[in-house]
Amino acid sequence: MIDYFNITVKGNDLPVLGKTVETTHASKVKSKSFTPTKIQVNKHAPSFEVRIEDQGQLIRFSGCPLKLIQCHNGLGINELHPLVSKSIELCFKTLKIKMPSSVRQAIKDRTYFVHEVHIAEYYRIPTASINSFCDNMRRYAPQALGITPIQKGVGIRIWPNSRDRQIIVYDKQYQLQNEVQKHKLCILGELEKKSIDRIGTGIQFDRLIKYLEDSIRIETRFKRGLKSKGLDIGSSWNCETAAAIHRQSLDSVSITDMPSVDALDISLKTLGNQDDRRLLMLWSHGEPLRKVFDAPATYFRFRKRMLTTYGIDVSRIPSPSKNGINWTTLIASKNKLNTPDWAIEDGFIYAPSKQTELDGRTQYEKSWLNSFNHATGR
């Protein structure tokens, strides 16, 4: 599912949004810019950001389309165009501004520019194994991946400083349960207390949390790399594009120094030097080998020999995986979770190509927009 996008549209009939900021440059030339406009009906409601740029000739939309459209990003679709179209429509509806014809035409022709896209999928893994899996990734994976823990929750980041792509692996169920009231308030909004919509949506949200048991969420985030893939224009995207580049990104994570217990046993048996076998055994039990060697140069020679010959980096403390779960087994196609039928049939996710909308309103319109219009008399 597409969890975030950052796109721009050119136009000569764009509205004035945000505060105007004039800047005088060293050459005495003046330029005009505008501050971002946060679109949010209520502090508990989903938000989106719109900004006028390029002297008023460009408009930028950025945010999570799933949150704006359906008030949650637990599940969703992989199709960019419906999400872009509906999100922009809701932005102008919330602002009470008629959509400019240039923006409407760009959406129709798919000539908008795509600067960043986040794509998320779920994969099966026992919840009890998530911590150890993430720990193994941090300890064994090549340093080039730059794996770091996420700031909140349970998970890791791969290539955290890359401007081309990033991967975030984390426990989404934990995140939802940790702030369950906040998420429920966002999705239910100002629906009438005893309405069918409120009761039904609450039940569906509980089903979502249950559905995410024994799973992990993997997000692939693409920025500058979209241009090199030829995906910086909306017309380059089809219904299969998001899933395809998500899979390519996962497959590109090469983890070569994450030995299994069996591989370690083979390495120990094939080592001809008895001292090397003892050192490797100490390492496998978590002993920091730097302290064992008298001279740093001797340690680095041993480390290089183990890395070159057996692919084992003794500078990292080993932590054997449980249940044989590693990156390759996790991202296998058979482990990918498909969107449940009930989420589509009940309208819990926005999937216009797969479902018949009863009244044509999104969850955002039901929970926030209609009540907002009523309260303001608009």
C-alpha positions in Angstrom: 0.0 0.0 0.0 1.1 3.6 -0.7 1.6 5.2 2.7 2.9 8.6 1.7 3.5 10.7 -1.4 5.0 14.1 -2.2 3.9 15.5 -5.6 3.8 18.8 -7.4 1.5 20.2 -10.0 2.2 23.2 -12.3 -0.5 25.7 -13.0 -1.2 29.4 -13.8 -4.5 29.6 -11.9 -3.4 28.5 -8.5 -5.0 30.0 -5.4 -3.0 32.0 -2.8 -2.4 29.7 0.2 -0.2 30.4 3.2 1.5 33.6 4.2 3.5 35.5 1.6 7.2 35.9 2.3 9.2 38.3 0.2 13.0 37.9 0.0 15.5 40.5 -1.3 18.6 38.8 -2.7 22.1 40.3 -3.0 21.4 41.2 -6.6 18.5 43.4 -5.3 16.1 41.0 -7.0 13.0 40.2 -5.0 11.4 36.8 -4.9 8.1 35.7 -3.3 7.4 32.5 -1.5 4.6 31.1 0.6 4.5 29.2 3.9 3.1 25.7 4.0 -0.7 25.3 4.7 -1.6 22.4 7.0 -5.0 21.0 6.2 -6.6 19.7 9.3 -10.2 20.1 10.4 -9.5 19.3 14.1 -6.3 18.6 16.1 -7.4 15.0 16.3 -8.2 14.7 12.6 -5.8 13.5 9.9 -3.6 16.2 8.3 -2.1 16.9 4.9 0.2 19.7 3.7 -0.2 22.0 0.7 2.4 24.6 -0.3 2.5 27.1 -3.2 6.0 27.3 -4.7 7.9 28.7 -7.8 6.4 32.2 -7.5 2.9 30.9 -7.4 3.2 28.6 -10.4 3.6 25.3 -8.6 1.5 23.6 -5.8 2.9 20.8 -3.7 0.9 18.1 -1.9 2.5 15.9 0.7 1.2 13.5 3.4 -0.3 10.1 4.0 -3.2 9.7 1.6 -4.6 6.8 3.5 -4.9 8.8 6.7 -6.6 11.6 4.8 -9.0 9.4 2.9 -9.8 6.6 5.3 -8.4 8.1 8.6 -6.0 5.2 9.2 -3.0 3.7 7.4 -3.2 0.1 8.8 -4.3 -1.3 5.4 -4.7 0.3 1.9 -4.1 0.0 -1.8 -1.0 0.1 -4.0 -2.5 2.3 -6.8 -1.0 5.8 -6.9 -3.5 7.6 -9.2 -6.8 7.0 -7.2 -5.0 8.1 -4.0 -3.6 11.2 -5.6 -6.9 12.1 -7.2 -9.0 11.6 -4.0 -6.5 13.2 -1.7 -6.2 16.4 -3.7 -10.0 16.5 -4.0 -10.4 16.3 -0.2 -7.7 19.0 0.3 -9.7 21.5 -1.7 -13.0 20.4 -0.2 -11.5 21.0 3.3 -10.1 24.4 2.2 -13.5 25.3 0.6 -11.7 26.3 -2.5 -12.7 25.2 -6.0 -10.1 23.0 -7.5 -8.1 24.9 -10.2 -8.6 23.7 -13.7 -4.9 23.2 -14.2 -4.7 20.9 -11.2 -7.8 19.0 -12.3 -6.3 18.6 -15.8 -2.9 17.4 -14.4 -4.7 14.7 -12.4 -6.6 13.6 -15.4 -3.6 13.5 -17.6 -1.3 12.2 -14.8 1.3 14.9 -15.6 2.0 15.7 -11.9 5.6 15.3 -10.7 6.3 12.5 -8.2 9.1 13.4 -5.7 8.7 10.8 -2.9 6.6 7.7 -2.3 6.5 5.3 0.7 5.2 1.8 0.1 4.3 -0.7 2.9 3.5 -4.3 3.1 3.1 -6.9 5.9 5.0 -10.2 6.3 4.4 -13.1 8.7 6.6 -13.5 11.7 5.8 -14.6 15.3 5.4 -11.5 17.4 7.7 -13.0 20.0 10.5 -13.2 17.4 10.4 -9.6 16.2 12.8 -8.3 18.8 15.4 -11.0 18.2 15.0 -10.7 14.4 15.7 -6.9 14.6 18.6 -7.5 16.9 20.1 -10.1 14.6 19.8 -7.7 11.7 21.7 -5.0 13.6 24.4 -7.4 14.7 25.1 -9.4 11.6 24.1 -7.3 8.6 26.9 -5.6 6.6 27.8 -2.2 7.8 27.0 -0.7 4.4 23.3 -1.1 5.3 23.7 1.2 8.2 21.0 -0.5 10.2 19.8 1.5 13.2 16.9 1.0 15.6 13.8 3.1 15.2 13.2 5.9 17.7 9.8 4.7 18.9 8.4 1.2 19.0 10.1 -2.0 17.9 12.0 -2.1 14.6 15.0 -1.0 12.5 15.9 1.3 9.6 18.0 0.2 6.7 20.0 2.8 4.8 18.7 5.5 7.2 20.8 8.3 5.6 20.2 7.5 2.0 18.5 10.1 -0.2 17.5 7.5 -2.8 15.8 4.8 -0.7 15.2 3.7 2.9 13.6 0.6 4.4 11.8 0.6 7.8 10.9 -2.6 9.5 8.7 -2.5 12.6 5.8 -3.9 14.6 2.7 -2.0 13.4 0.4 -3.8 15.8 2.5 -2.6 18.8 2.3 0.9 17.4 -1.5 0.8 17.1 -2.0 -0.7 20.5 0.4 1.6 22.2 -1.8 4.6 21.1 -5.1 2.9 20.5 -7.3 5.7 21.9 -5.5 8.3 19.7 -6.0 6.1 16.6 -9.6 5.4 17.4 -10.3 9.1 18.0 -8.8 9.9 14.6 -10.8 7.3 12.7 -14.2 7.8 14.5 -13.9 11.6 14.7 -17.3 13.3 15.2 -19.5 10.5 14.1 -22.7 10.2 16.1 -22.2 8.2 19.2 -24.7 5.5 18.4 -24.6 5.6 14.6 -24.1 2.4 12.6 -21.0 4.0 11.0 -19.3 4.6 14.3 -20.1 1.1 15.7 -19.1 -0.6 12.5 -15.8 1.3 12.1 -14.9 0.6 15.7 -15.4 -3.1 15.2 -13.4 -3.0 12.0 -10.5 -1.2 13.7 -10.4 -3.9 16.4 -10.4 -6.5 13.6 -7.4 -4.7 12.1 -5.4 -5.0 15.3 -6.2 -8.7 15.5 -5.3 -9.2 11.9 -1.8 -7.7 12.4 -0.9 -10.3 15.0 2.2 -12.2 14.1 3.2 -9.8 11.4 5.8 -7.1 10.7 5.4 -4.1 8.5 8.1 -3.3 6.0 8.1 0.2 4.4 10.2 1.1 1.4 10.7 4.8 1.0 11.8 6.2 -2.4 13.1 9.8 -2.9 15.7 10.9 -5.4 15.9 7.3 -6.8 12.5 7.7 -8.4 14.0 9.8 -11.2 16.6 7.1 -12.1 13.8 4.6 -12.3 11.8 6.9 -14.6 9.0 7.2 -12.1 9.1 10.9 -11.4 6.0 11.6 -13.5 2.5 10.3 -12.6 1.9 8.8 -16.1 4.8 6.4 -15.5 2.9 4.6 -12.7 0.4 1.8 -13.1 -1.4 -0.5 -10.7 1.7 -2.8 -10.5 4.4 -0.3 -10.1 4.4 0.2 -6.3 4.5 -3.6 -5.6 7.3 -4.1 -8.2 9.7 -1.4 -6.8 8.9 -2.5 -3.2 10.0 -6.0 -4.1 13.1 -4.8 -5.9 14.2 -2.8 -2.9 13.7 -5.8 -0.5 15.7 -8.1 -2.8 18.5 -5.6 -3.0 19.2 -6.0 0.7 22.2 -8.3 0.6 22.9 -9.9 3.9 26.0 -12.1 3.5 27.4 -12.2 7.0 24.5 -13.6 8.9 25.6 -17.2 9.6 23.2 -19.8 10.8 24.1 -22.2 13.6 24.8 -24.9 11.0 27.1 -22.6 9.0 29.0 -21.8 12.2 29.4 -25.5 13.0 30.8 -26.1 9.5 33.2 -23.2 9.9 34.5 -24.6 13.2 35.0 -28.1 11.7 36.9 -26.8 8.7 39.3 -24.5 10.6 42.7 -26.2 10.6 44.2 -24.0 13.4 43.1 -25.1 16.8 43.6 -21.6 18.3 41.3 -20.2 15.6 38.6 -22.8 16.5 38.9 -21.8 20.2 38.7 -18.1 19.3 35.6 -18.6 17.1 34.0 -20.7 19.8 34.6 -17.9 22.3 33.1 -15.4 19.8 30.0 -17.6 19.3 29.4 -17.4 23.0 29.4 -13.6 23.0 33.0 -13.0 24.2 34.4 -9.7 22.8 37.6 -10.9 21.1 39.3 -7.5 21.2 40.1 -8.2 24.9 41.5 -11.7 24.2 44.3 -10.5 21.9 47.4 -8.8 23.3 48.0 -6.7 20.2 45.4 -5.0 18.1 47.2 -5.9 14.9 46.8 -9.6 15.7 43.1 -9.2 16.3 42.6 -7.4 13.0 44.5 -10.1 11.1 42.3 -12.7 12.6 39.1 -10.7 11.9 40.1 -10.2 8.3 40.9 -14.0 7.9 37.5 -15.0 9.3 35.6 -12.4 7.2 37.4 -13.3 4.0 37.4 -17.1 4.4 34.1 -17.7 6.2 32.1 -14.5 5.8 32.0 -14.1 9.6 32.5 -10.7 11.1 33.9 -11.3 14.6 33.7 -7.6 15.5 29.9 -8.1 16.0 28.5 -10.0 18.9 26.5 -13.0 17.6 22.8 -13.5 18.5 21.4 -16.7 16.8 18.0 -16.2 15.3 15.0 -18.1 16.6 12.9 -20.4 14.5 15.3 -20.0 11.6 14.0 -16.5 10.7 16.3 -14.3 8.7 15.8 -11.6 6.1 15.5 -14.1 3.2 12.8 -16.2 4.8 10.9 -13.2 6.1 10.5 -11.5 2.7 9.6 -14.7 0.9 6.5 -14.3 -1.2 4.7 -16.9 0.7 5.1 -14.8 3.9 3.4 -11.7 2.5 0.0 -10.9 3.9 -2.7 -10.1 1.5 -5.4 -7.6 2.2 -8.4 -9.3 3.9 -11.7 -9.5 2.0 -13.6 -7.9 4.9 -11.5 -4.7 4.7 -12.7 -4.2 1.1 -16.2 -5.5 1.5 -16.9 -3.4 4.6 -15.3 -0.2 3.1 -12.7 -0.1 5.8 -10.1 0.7 3.1 -10.4 3.0 0.1 -10.4 0.7 -2.9 -12.6 2.3 -5.6 -11.7 -0.3 -8.3 -12.8 -3.2 -6.0 -15.8 -1.9 -4.1 -19.1 -0.2 -4.6 -19.4 2.9 -2.4 -22.8 3.0 -0.8 -23.0 6.8 -0.4 -19.8 8.0 -2.1 -18.3 9.4 1.0 -14.8 8.5 2.4 -14.2 7.8 6.1 -12.7 11.2 6.4 -15.8 12.8 5.0 -18.0 10.8 7.3 -15.9 11.4 10.4 -14.7 15.0 10.0 -15.6 16.8 6.8 -19.4 16.7 7.0 -19.5 17.6 10.7 -17.0 20.4 10.0 -19.2 21.8 7.3 -22.2 21.7 9.5 -20.5 23.4 12.4 -19.3 26.2 10.3 -22.5 26.6 8.4 -20.9 25.9 5.0 
